[in-house]
Amino acid sequence: MSASPLQLGLVFGGVSGEHAVSIRSANTVAAALRRGANAERYRLRCFYIDQWGHWWPPAVADAVLAKGTPATADDLPAASLRPGFQGFPEGALDIQVWVPVLHGPNGEDGTIQGLFSLMQVPFVGSGVLGSAVGMDKQAMKAAFAAAGLPQVPYACVEADELRSAPEALLQRLEHQLGYPCFIKPANLGSSVGISKATNRSELLAGLKLAASHDPRLVVEQGVSARELECAVLGQREMRASVLGEICFDADWYDYDTKYSEGKSHTVIPAQVPNAISERARTMAIAACRAVGASGLARVDFFYAEASGELWLNEINTLPGFTSQSMYPMLWEASGVPLETLVHQLVQLAQESEPSNASGGLQAA
């Protein structure tokens, strides 16, 4: 007699600027968990977190996935006027393993990981520490620096500086980094709120844009480099995928270029020397160690072909799973198809019981 299917709960949406991206990723992951052998292994139920933080049961979640766009207030049944988490919907307490497919604040920053840890229910991905450090670019860069990992020159900025002493801030950044430079909110991904500055007026506008998303900012020196990515999978024993390269015609890899069909393309495996590939794969696992990540992560690099320099850009502890997302494509090219990949992620979550919080890693 076969074992009963494992009760999986996929949660998506969330109070984040990346809500729409989460829906696209959730559709991909849900389909993979319902195909082939996974259909026998798992009973999947999806749960939706709307833009106000309310949780909704599978009937609502499945309708949102079918529509493919964020639910408006008119799309949803009557809900509490009070924003935020109001309790679990029906069926959530029966879940044996959670699969968070949430991007940005409240989803990959340790918030929901803390909730699952309190419940003592295993979940896919990094624990509270790895998620929080991996999400906040200021904390992430400090962890990379402490581990001795190479990065492009950068500066940390608080939004209060922009309000209290804008002239001094602009002078500091111009002296420290020069132009071009990139301004980023510390706690958003998917290129949301990021801008490029080539002069003072653009720098000021970029700082204001980033500060509208987050009080903590990072400004990075612009470099002429190729953009490489590596996928990491594992708990104690980590594996790194082949490298991929993001190619695009736009001035830089902004949100529109990233998520619009035909505006960028990927080259997998990336056409780089073997020594660069091996160095990047080793650095990818070291980056996971530095922030305490586990389960899955995508690690991004800048590669200056002329000089051979390789810089760590950032880590994403809950990478996208859309049709344009590198993480699943990199593993596909490394011999791990999507259905196998999501199955392995669930297995890793079960191995991490009773908590994903330790984040201890060993090189593969």
C-alpha positions as a Markdown table, in Angstrom:
| # | Residue | x | y | z |
|---|---|---|---|---|
| 1 | Met | 0.0 | 0.0 | 0.0 |
| 2 | Ser | 1.5 | 3.4 | -1.1 |
| 3 | Ala | 2.1 | 6.1 | 1.4 |
| 4 | Ser | -0.4 | 9.0 | 1.6 |
| 5 | Pro | 0.6 | 12.0 | -0.4 |
| 6 | Leu | 2.5 | 14.7 | 1.5 |
| 7 | Gln | 0.3 | 17.8 | 2.2 |
| 8 | Leu | 2.1 | 20.8 | 0.6 |
| 9 | Gly | 1.1 | 24.4 | 1.0 |
| 10 | Leu | 2.3 | 26.8 | -1.7 |
| 11 | Val | 1.9 | 30.4 | -0.5 |
| 12 | Phe | 2.3 | 33.4 | -2.9 |
| 13 | Gly | 1.4 | 37.0 | -3.5 |
| 14 | Gly | 2.3 | 39.1 | -0.5 |
| 15 | Val | 2.6 | 42.8 | 0.6 |
| 16 | Ser | 5.5 | 43.6 | -1.7 |
| 17 | Gly | 6.4 | 45.4 | -4.9 |
| 18 | Glu | 7.1 | 42.0 | -6.4 |
| 19 | His | 3.5 | 40.7 | -5.9 |
| 20 | Ala | 2.9 | 40.3 | -9.6 |
| 21 | Val | 6.2 | 38.4 | -10.1 |
| 22 | Ser | 5.3 | 36.1 | -7.3 |
| 23 | Ile | 2.1 | 35.1 | -9.1 |
| 24 | Arg | 4.0 | 34.2 | -12.2 |
| 25 | Ser | 6.5 | 32.2 | -10.2 |
| 26 | Ala | 3.8 | 30.4 | -8.3 |
| 27 | Asn | 2.1 | 29.3 | -11.5 |
| 28 | Thr | 5.3 | 27.6 | -12.7 |
| 29 | Val | 6.0 | 25.9 | -9.3 |
| 30 | Ala | 2.4 | 24.7 | -8.8 |
| 31 | Ala | 2.3 | 23.2 | -12.3 |
| 32 | Ala | 5.6 | 21.3 | -11.7 |
| 33 | Leu | 4.4 | 20.0 | -8.3 |
| 34 | Arg | 1.2 | 18.7 | -10.0 |
| 35 | Arg | 2.9 | 16.9 | -13.0 |
| 36 | Gly | 4.3 | 13.5 | -13.4 |
| 37 | Ala | 5.5 | 11.6 | -10.3 |
| 38 | Asn | 4.9 | 14.7 | -8.2 |
| 39 | Ala | 1.2 | 14.3 | -8.7 |
| 40 | Glu | 1.4 | 11.0 | -6.8 |
| 41 | Arg | 3.8 | 12.2 | -4.1 |
| 42 | Tyr | 2.1 | 15.4 | -3.1 |
| 43 | Arg | -1.3 | 16.9 | -2.5 |
| 44 | Leu | -0.8 | 20.6 | -3.3 |
| 45 | Arg | -2.9 | 23.4 | -1.9 |
| 46 | Cys | -2.2 | 27.0 | -2.8 |
| 47 | Phe | -2.8 | 30.0 | -0.5 |
| 48 | Tyr | -2.9 | 33.6 | -1.6 |
| 49 | Ile | -1.7 | 36.6 | 0.4 |
| 50 | Asp | -3.4 | 39.7 | -1.1 |
| 51 | Gln | -1.8 | 43.1 | -1.3 |
| 52 | Trp | -3.1 | 44.1 | 2.1 |
| 53 | Gly | -1.7 | 41.0 | 3.8 |
| 54 | His | -4.8 | 38.9 | 4.2 |
| 55 | Trp | -4.5 | 35.1 | 3.6 |
| 56 | Trp | -7.0 | 33.4 | 1.3 |
| 57 | Pro | -7.8 | 29.7 | 0.9 |
| 58 | Pro | -7.2 | 27.5 | -2.2 |
| 59 | Ala | -10.5 | 28.5 | -4.0 |
| 60 | Val | -9.4 | 32.1 | -4.1 |
| 61 | Ala | -5.7 | 31.3 | -4.7 |
| 62 | Asp | -6.5 | 29.1 | -7.7 |
| 63 | Ala | -8.6 | 31.8 | -9.2 |
| 64 | Val | -5.8 | 34.3 | -8.9 |
| 65 | Leu | -3.4 | 31.9 | -10.5 |
| 66 | Ala | -5.8 | 31.2 | -13.3 |
| 67 | Lys | -6.2 | 35.0 | -13.9 |
| 68 | Gly | -2.4 | 35.5 | -13.6 |
| 69 | Thr | -2.7 | 39.1 | -12.2 |
| 70 | Pro | -3.0 | 40.5 | -8.6 |
| 71 | Ala | -6.5 | 40.4 | -7.1 |
| 72 | Thr | -8.2 | 43.7 | -6.6 |
| 73 | Ala | -10.5 | 44.4 | -3.6 |
| 74 | Asp | -13.5 | 43.7 | -5.9 |
| 75 | Asp | -12.1 | 40.3 | -6.8 |
| 76 | Leu | -12.0 | 39.1 | -3.2 |
| 77 | Pro | -14.7 | 38.1 | -0.8 |
| 78 | Ala | -15.4 | 40.5 | 2.1 |
| 79 | Ala | -12.3 | 40.9 | 4.2 |
| 80 | Ser | -11.2 | 42.6 | 7.3 |
| 81 | Leu | -10.6 | 46.3 | 6.9 |
| 82 | Arg | -7.6 | 45.9 | 9.1 |
| 83 | Pro | -4.5 | 45.1 | 7.0 |
| 84 | Gly | -2.0 | 42.4 | 7.8 |
| 85 | Phe | -2.1 | 38.8 | 8.9 |
| 86 | Gln | -5.5 | 37.9 | 10.5 |
| 87 | Gly | -5.0 | 34.2 | 10.9 |
| 88 | Phe | -4.8 | 31.1 | 8.6 |
| 89 | Pro | -7.6 | 30.2 | 6.2 |
| 90 | Glu | -9.2 | 26.8 | 6.2 |
| 91 | Gly | -6.8 | 24.0 | 5.4 |
| 92 | Ala | -3.6 | 25.8 | 6.3 |
| 93 | Leu | -3.1 | 24.0 | 9.6 |
| 94 | Asp | -3.1 | 20.6 | 7.8 |
| 95 | Ile | 0.0 | 21.5 | 5.7 |
| 96 | Gln | 3.1 | 19.3 | 6.3 |
| 97 | Val | 5.6 | 21.3 | 4.3 |
| 98 | Trp | 5.3 | 24.9 | 3.2 |
| 99 | Val | 6.5 | 26.1 | -0.2 |
| 100 | Pro | 6.9 | 29.9 | 0.0 |
| 101 | Val | 6.9 | 31.5 | -3.5 |
| 102 | Leu | 7.1 | 35.1 | -2.2 |
| 103 | His | 9.5 | 37.7 | -3.5 |
| 104 | Gly | 10.5 | 40.9 | -1.7 |
| 105 | Pro | 9.6 | 42.2 | 1.8 |
| 106 | Asn | 7.5 | 39.9 | 4.0 |
| 107 | Gly | 8.3 | 36.9 | 1.8 |
| 108 | Glu | 12.0 | 36.4 | 1.5 |
| 109 | Asp | 13.3 | 38.6 | 4.3 |
| 110 | Gly | 12.8 | 36.1 | 7.2 |
| 111 | Thr | 9.3 | 37.3 | 8.1 |
| 112 | Ile | 7.2 | 34.4 | 6.8 |
| 113 | Gln | 10.1 | 32.0 | 7.6 |
| 114 | Gly | 9.7 | 33.1 | 11.2 |
| 115 | Leu | 6.0 | 32.3 | 11.1 |
| 116 | Phe | 6.7 | 28.8 | 9.8 |
| 117 | Ser | 9.4 | 28.3 | 12.4 |
| 118 | Leu | 7.0 | 29.2 | 15.2 |
| 119 | Met | 4.6 | 26.7 | 13.7 |
| 120 | Gln | 7.3 | 24.1 | 13.7 |
| 121 | Val | 6.4 | 23.1 | 10.1 |
| 122 | Pro | 9.3 | 22.6 | 7.6 |
| 123 | Phe | 9.5 | 24.9 | 4.7 |
| 124 | Val | 11.4 | 25.3 | 1.4 |
| 125 | Gly | 14.4 | 27.6 | 1.5 |
| 126 | Ser | 16.5 | 29.5 | 3.9 |
| 127 | Gly | 15.6 | 30.1 | 7.5 |
| 128 | Val | 15.1 | 33.4 | 9.3 |
| 129 | Leu | 18.8 | 34.5 | 9.4 |
| 130 | Gly | 19.8 | 33.5 | 5.9 |
| 131 | Ser | 16.6 | 35.1 | 4.5 |
| 132 | Ala | 17.0 | 38.3 | 6.4 |
| 133 | Val | 20.7 | 38.8 | 5.6 |
| 134 | Gly | 20.2 | 37.7 | 2.0 |
| 135 | Met | 17.4 | 40.2 | 1.5 |
| 136 | Asp | 18.9 | 43.3 | 2.9 |
| 137 | Lys | 21.6 | 44.5 | 0.5 |
| 138 | Gln | 23.4 | 46.4 | 3.3 |
| 139 | Ala | 23.6 | 43.4 | 5.5 |
| 140 | Met | 24.4 | 41.1 | 2.6 |
| 141 | Lys | 27.3 | 43.2 | 1.4 |
| 142 | Ala | 28.7 | 43.4 | 5.0 |
| 143 | Ala | 28.6 | 39.6 | 5.2 |
| 144 | Phe | 30.3 | 39.3 | 1.8 |
| 145 | Ala | 33.0 | 41.7 | 2.9 |
| 146 | Ala | 33.5 | 39.9 | 6.2 |
| 147 | Ala | 34.0 | 36.6 | 4.2 |
| 148 | Gly | 36.6 | 38.3 | 1.9 |
| 149 | Leu | 34.5 | 38.0 | -1.2 |
| 150 | Pro | 35.2 | 40.5 | -4.0 |
| 151 | Gln | 32.6 | 43.2 | -4.7 |
| 152 | Val | 32.4 | 46.4 | -6.7 |
| 153 | Pro | 32.9 | 49.6 | -4.6 |
| 154 | Tyr | 29.7 | 50.6 | -2.9 |
| 155 | Ala | 28.2 | 52.9 | -0.3 |
| 156 | Cys | 25.4 | 52.4 | 2.2 |
| 157 | Val | 22.9 | 55.3 | 2.5 |
| 158 | Glu | 20.1 | 56.0 | 4.9 |
| 159 | Ala | 17.1 | 57.9 | 3.6 |
| 160 | Asp | 17.5 | 60.3 | 6.5 |
| 161 | Glu | 20.7 | 61.5 | 5.0 |
| 162 | Leu | 18.8 | 62.5 | 1.8 |
| 163 | Arg | 16.3 | 64.5 | 3.8 |
| 164 | Ser | 18.7 | 66.2 | 6.2 |
| 165 | Ala | 21.9 | 66.8 | 4.2 |
| 166 | Pro | 21.3 | 66.1 | 0.5 |
| 167 | Glu | 24.2 | 68.2 | -0.7 |
| 168 | Ala | 26.7 | 66.5 | 1.5 |
| 169 | Leu | 25.4 | 63.1 | 0.5 |
| 170 | Leu | 25.7 | 63.8 | -3.2 |
| 171 | Gln | 29.2 | 65.1 | -2.7 |
| 172 | Arg | 30.2 | 62.0 | -0.7 |
| 173 | Leu | 28.8 | 59.6 | -3.3 |
| 174 | Glu | 30.4 | 61.5 | -6.2 |
| 175 | His | 33.8 | 61.4 | -4.4 |
| 176 | Gln | 33.5 | 57.8 | -3.3 |
| 177 | Leu | 32.0 | 56.2 | -6.4 |
| 178 | Gly | 31.8 | 58.7 | -9.3 |
| 179 | Tyr | 29.6 | 58.1 | -12.4 |
| 180 | Pro | 28.0 | 56.0 | -13.6 |
| 181 | Cys | 26.5 | 54.5 | -10.5 |
| 182 | Phe | 23.5 | 52.4 | -9.6 |
| 183 | Ile | 21.1 | 53.3 | -6.8 |
| 184 | Lys | 19.1 | 50.4 | -5.2 |
| 185 | Pro | 16.6 | 50.0 | -2.3 |
| 186 | Ala | 18.2 | 47.6 | 0.2 |
| 187 | Asn | 15.2 | 45.3 | 0.5 |
| 188 | Leu | 13.7 | 44.9 | -3.0 |
| 189 | Gly | 14.6 | 42.6 | -5.9 |
| 190 | Ser | 13.6 | 42.1 | -9.5 |
| 191 | Ser | 15.2 | 45.5 | -10.3 |
| 192 | Val | 12.2 | 47.3 | -8.6 |
| 193 | Gly | 13.2 | 50.8 | -7.5 |
| 194 | Ile | 16.7 | 50.7 | -9.1 |
| 195 | Ser | 18.1 | 53.4 | -11.3 |
| 196 | Lys | 21.3 | 54.4 | -13.1 |
| 197 | Ala | 22.8 | 57.8 | -12.6 |
| 198 | Thr | 25.4 | 59.4 | -14.9 |
| 199 | Asn | 25.2 | 62.9 | -13.4 |
| 200 | Arg | 24.1 | 64.7 | -10.2 |
| 201 | Ser | 20.5 | 65.3 | -11.2 |
| 202 | Glu | 20.0 | 61.6 | -12.0 |
| 203 | Leu | 21.7 | 60.6 | -8.8 |
| 204 | Leu | 19.3 | 62.8 | -6.8 |
| 205 | Ala | 16.3 | 61.4 | -8.6 |
| 206 | Gly | 17.5 | 57.9 | -8.2 |
| 207 | Leu | 18.0 | 58.3 | -4.5 |
| 208 | Lys | 14.5 | 59.8 | -4.1 |
| 209 | Leu | 13.1 | 56.8 | -6.1 |
| 210 | Ala | 14.9 | 54.2 | -4.0 |
| 211 | Ala | 14.0 | 56.0 | -0.8 |
| 212 | Ser | 10.3 | 55.8 | -1.7 |
| 213 | His | 10.7 | 52.1 | -1.5 |
| 214 | Asp | 13.0 | 51.6 | 1.4 |
| 215 | Pro | 14.7 | 53.8 | 4.1 |
| 216 | Arg | 18.0 | 51.8 | 3.6 |
| 217 | Leu | 19.8 | 52.2 | 0.2 |
| 218 | Val | 22.9 | 50.9 | -1.5 |
| 219 | Val | 24.8 | 52.8 | -4.2 |
| 220 | Glu | 27.2 | 50.9 | -6.4 |
| 221 | Gln | 29.9 | 52.0 | -8.7 |
| 222 | Gly | 29.0 | 51.2 | -12.3 |
| 223 | Val | 31.4 | 48.7 | -14.0 |
| 224 | Ser | 31.7 | 47.6 | -17.6 |
| 225 | Ala | 31.1 | 43.9 | -17.2 |
| 226 | Arg | 29.1 | 40.8 | -18.3 |
| 227 | Glu | 26.4 | 39.6 | -15.9 |
| 228 | Leu | 26.7 | 36.0 | -14.9 |
| 229 | Glu | 24.5 | 33.9 | -12.6 |
| 230 | Cys | 24.8 | 30.6 | -10.8 |
| 231 | Ala | 22.2 | 28.5 | -9.1 |
| 232 | Val | 22.9 | 26.7 | -5.8 |
| 233 | Leu | 20.9 | 23.8 | -4.4 |
| 234 | Gly | 21.4 | 21.9 | -1.1 |
| 235 | Gln | 21.3 | 21.9 | 2.6 |
| 236 | Arg | 24.5 | 20.8 | 4.3 |
| 237 | Glu | 26.0 | 19.6 | 1.0 |
| 238 | Met | 25.7 | 22.3 | -1.6 |
| 239 | Arg | 25.8 | 22.0 | -5.4 |
| 240 | Ala | 26.4 | 24.8 | -7.9 |
| 241 | Ser | 24.9 | 24.7 | -11.4 |
| 242 | Val | 26.5 | 25.7 | -14.7 |
| 243 | Leu | 26.8 | 29.4 | -15.2 |
| 244 | Gly | 24.4 | 31.4 | -17.2 |
| 245 | Glu | 24.8 | 34.9 | -18.8 |
| 246 | Ile | 22.1 | 37.6 | -19.1 |
| 247 | Cys | 22.4 | 39.4 | -22.5 |
| 248 | Phe | 20.3 | 42.5 | -23.3 |
| 249 | Asp | 20.3 | 45.5 | -25.6 |
| 250 | Ala | 19.1 | 48.0 | -23.0 |
| 251 | Asp | 21.4 | 50.3 | -21.2 |
| 252 | Trp | 21.0 | 48.1 | -18.1 |
| 253 | Tyr | 19.0 | 45.2 | -16.8 |
| 254 | Asp | 15.9 | 47.0 | -15.5 |
| 255 | Tyr | 12.5 | 45.6 | -14.5 |
| 256 | Asp | 11.0 | 46.1 | -18.0 |
| 257 | Thr | 14.0 | 44.4 | -19.7 |
| 258 | Lys | 14.0 | 41.5 | -17.1 |
| 259 | Tyr | 10.3 | 40.6 | -17.4 |
| 260 | Ser | 9.3 | 41.5 | -20.9 |
| 261 | Glu | 9.5 | 38.9 | -23.7 |
| 262 | Gly | 12.2 | 39.5 | -26.2 |
| 263 | Lys | 14.0 | 42.3 | -24.4 |
| 264 | Ser | 16.7 | 40.0 | -23.0 |
| 265 | His | 18.0 | 36.5 | -23.5 |
| 266 | Thr | 20.1 | 34.0 | -21.7 |
| 267 | Val | 23.1 | 32.0 | -22.7 |
| 268 | Ile | 23.5 | 28.7 | -20.9 |
| 269 | Pro | 26.1 | 27.7 | -20.3 |
| 270 | Ala | 27.9 | 31.0 | -20.3 |
| 271 | Gln | 30.8 | 31.2 | -22.7 |
| 272 | Val | 33.5 | 31.9 | -20.2 |
| 273 | Pro | 36.9 | 30.3 | -19.5 |
| 274 | Asn | 36.7 | 27.1 | -17.3 |
| 275 | Ala | 38.8 | 28.8 | -14.6 |
| 276 | Ile | 36.2 | 31.7 | -14.4 |
| 277 | Ser | 33.3 | 29.2 | -14.3 |
| 278 | Glu | 34.9 | 27.2 | -11.4 |
| 279 | Arg | 35.8 | 30.3 | -9.5 |
| 280 | Ala | 32.2 | 31.6 | -9.8 |
| 281 | Arg | 30.8 | 28.3 | -8.7 |
| 282 | Thr | 33.1 | 28.2 | -5.6 |
| 283 | Met | 32.2 | 31.8 | -4.8 |
| 284 | Ala | 28.5 | 31.0 | -5.1 |
| 285 | Ile | 28.7 | 28.4 | -2.4 |
| 286 | Ala | 30.9 | 30.8 | -0.3 |
| 287 | Ala | 28.2 | 33.5 | -0.7 |
| 288 | Cys | 25.6 | 31.1 | 0.7 |
| 289 | Arg | 27.9 | 30.3 | 3.6 |
| 290 | Ala | 28.5 | 34.0 | 4.3 |
| 291 | Val | 24.8 | 34.9 | 4.7 |
| 292 | Gly | 23.7 | 31.6 | 6.1 |
| 293 | Ala | 21.5 | 30.6 | 3.2 |
| 294 | Ser | 20.3 | 27.0 | 2.5 |
| 295 | Gly | 17.9 | 25.1 | 0.3 |
| 296 | Leu | 18.1 | 27.2 | -2.8 |
| 297 | Ala | 19.8 | 30.4 | -3.9 |
| 298 | Arg | 20.8 | 32.3 | -7.1 |
| 299 | Val | 24.1 | 34.1 | -7.0 |
| 300 | Asp | 24.8 | 36.9 | -9.4 |
| 301 | Phe | 28.2 | 38.1 | -10.6 |
| 302 | Phe | 29.9 | 40.8 | -12.7 |
| 303 | Tyr | 32.7 | 39.6 | -15.0 |
| 304 | Ala | 35.1 | 42.0 | -16.6 |
| 305 | Glu | 36.4 | 40.0 | -19.5 |
| 306 | Ala | 39.4 | 42.3 | -20.3 |
| 307 | Ser | 40.9 | 42.1 | -16.8 |
| 308 | Gly | 39.5 | 38.7 | -15.7 |
| 309 | Glu | 38.0 | 40.3 | -12.6 |
| 310 | Leu | 35.0 | 38.6 | -11.1 |
| 311 | Trp | 32.9 | 40.4 | -8.5 |
| 312 | Leu | 30.0 | 39.1 | -6.4 |
| 313 | Asn | 26.9 | 41.2 | -7.1 |
| 314 | Glu | 24.2 | 39.7 | -4.9 |
| 315 | Ile | 22.4 | 36.6 | -3.6 |
| 316 | Asn | 18.7 | 35.8 | -4.0 |
| 317 | Thr | 17.5 | 33.2 | -1.5 |
| 318 | Leu | 14.0 | 32.9 | -3.1 |
| 319 | Pro | 14.8 | 33.3 | -6.8 |
| 320 | Gly | 12.1 | 33.7 | -9.4 |
| 321 | Phe | 10.5 | 30.7 | -11.2 |
| 322 | Thr | 8.9 | 32.6 | -14.1 |
| 323 | Ser | 9.4 | 31.7 | -17.8 |
| 324 | Gln | 12.3 | 34.2 | -17.9 |
| 325 | Ser | 13.9 | 33.1 | -14.6 |
| 326 | Met | 17.4 | 31.8 | -14.6 |
| 327 | Tyr | 17.3 | 29.5 | -11.5 |
| 328 | Pro | 15.2 | 26.7 | -13.1 |
| 329 | Met | 16.9 | 27.1 | -16.4 |
| 330 | Leu | 20.3 | 26.7 | -14.9 |
| 331 | Trp | 19.3 | 23.5 | -13.2 |
| 332 | Glu | 17.6 | 22.2 | -16.4 |
| 333 | Ala | 21.0 | 22.8 | -18.2 |
| 334 | Ser | 22.7 | 21.0 | -15.3 |
| 335 | Gly | 20.6 | 17.9 | -15.7 |
| 336 | Val | 17.9 | 18.7 | -13.2 |
| 337 | Pro | 14.5 | 19.2 | -14.9 |
| 338 | Leu | 11.9 | 21.4 | -13.2 |
| 339 | Glu | 9.7 | 18.6 | -11.8 |
| 340 | Thr | 12.8 | 17.0 | -10.2 |
| 341 | Leu | 14.1 | 20.3 | -8.9 |
| 342 | Val | 10.9 | 21.2 | -7.0 |
| 343 | His | 10.8 | 17.6 | -5.6 |
| 344 | Gln | 14.3 | 18.0 | -4.4 |
| 345 | Leu | 13.5 | 21.3 | -2.8 |
| 346 | Val | 10.6 | 19.7 | -0.8 |
| 347 | Gln | 12.9 | 16.8 | 0.2 |
| 348 | Leu | 15.5 | 19.3 | 1.5 |
| 349 | Ala | 12.8 | 21.1 | 3.5 |
| 350 | Gln | 11.9 | 17.8 | 5.2 |
| 351 | Glu | 15.6 | 17.1 | 6.0 |
| 352 | Ser | 15.8 | 20.5 | 7.7 |
| 353 | Glu | 13.2 | 19.7 | 10.4 |
| 354 | Pro | 12.4 | 20.9 | 12.9 |
| 355 | Ser | 13.8 | 24.3 | 11.8 |
| 356 | Asn | 15.4 | 25.9 | 8.8 |
| 357 | Ala | 17.1 | 28.5 | 11.0 |
| 358 | Ser | 20.7 | 27.1 | 11.3 |
| 359 | Gly | 21.7 | 27.5 | 7.7 |
| 360 | Gly | 24.9 | 25.5 | 8.1 |
| 361 | Leu | 26.6 | 24.6 | 4.8 |
| 362 | Gln | 29.4 | 22.4 | 3.6 |
| 363 | Ala | 30.9 | 22.7 | 0.1 |
| 364 | Ala | 29.9 | 20.0 | -2.2 |
